[in-house]
Amino acid sequence: MRRYLLLALIIALIAVVGAMYSAAGSRPTASPGQPPAAQGQSAASGPKVIAYGFVEPLCEGCKSPRHFTPLRPDLSKNVALGQLRVPTAGSWCFKLLTAVSVDTVNVVASAEGANTNEARDQRITTFPSVRWVRGAPDCLGRQVELRTIRYLARASGLVAEPNQNVHFSFVVVK
């Protein structure tokens, strides 16, 4: 079921990014002396998926199985876990396994469901979120950074806290 959900999410994200790219009026550039129509290209070529991943961290307090990785290899492509400069709650770093510069890509991420790693009988009082951080200030080298946040429902309202236990997926497009 999760595979179909991830596939549907990836297709929807590609469609959204493609629509945004087209709406921005991006056009391929012509070669010197040739109009764009002579190149045989359509007026708007959409973005290309470079990499994608699904992250499924352990629940808080759970014992890590041997060789555990939160980045699901069966639901990820052209990406590996990266390294933080300093351990920071809620920050995730990823290395792209392709020869593309991280300065030329965009990342679309989504928290997966309301899986909060809370006990099944508890009322859900938290809401997960994930966002891309351009420039990856918390990561070593040329990496992609995503930050996960959990909004906690309090009597005073929602409170945002960085949280390492948010399940999420992401797509890297160029």
Order of alpha helices (4+ residues) and beta strands (2+ residues): alpha-beta-beta-beta-beta-beta-beta-beta-beta
